[in-house]
């Protein structure tokens, strides 16, 4: 049975009456992935709601949400490659590898030029062995790493093989670098930012992140939560 896809232009007019559907959502900042599912559950009054991959609270952009029978399709979406626009801030490091963490180091004076950055980014394309950040939803011995990190505990992790298809510089205005990434599933952009800084001898954190695509789905097609709520009311009213 075909599962309707709900975007700014839904595939079927009767999607709201289907036993399940998928939604492309453009997540706003400061919402957890759980918050998004909870809100969709509240709007639709349908209990069975899930997502096809987490997005950090401070990040924005594309999420795939399954409702009802649509949740059965989510496992297919988690395997898809992802695209992001990242803002990397040099001169500072944090325990979470992003701007929301506790500062662990600072380097106010440094010099980096765009050619050096471009050369180093090439080193982080192709197959990359990546150590999952402690502040992540990755499970080790059945426990999510962020739970241990919040208690101040460091857990031994094993590097994971990921693939970076592309890392393209969009803008370099010191101390901030904007990069478009195209990566395989399970890649932590925060870790790429941290590792890039380490390779250059300058601390770096992820300042902002926007997921722009999941496979062939793009954020341009996605609905904000208020837009989905309005569409739901129109379709069910």
Buried (B, 14 or more C-beta within 10 A) or exposed (E): EEBBBBBBEBEEEEBBEBEBBBBBBBBBEEBEBEBBBEBBBEBBEBEBBBBBBBBBBBBBBBBBBBBBBBBBBBEEBEEBBBBBBBBBBBBBBBBBBBBBBEEEEEBEEBEBEEEEBEEBBEEBBEEBEBEBBBBBEBEBEEEBBBEBBEEEEEBEBEEBEBBBBEBEEEEBEEBBBBBBBBBBBBBBBBBBBBBBBEEBEBBBBBBBBBBBBBBEBBBEBBBEBEEBBEBBEEBEE
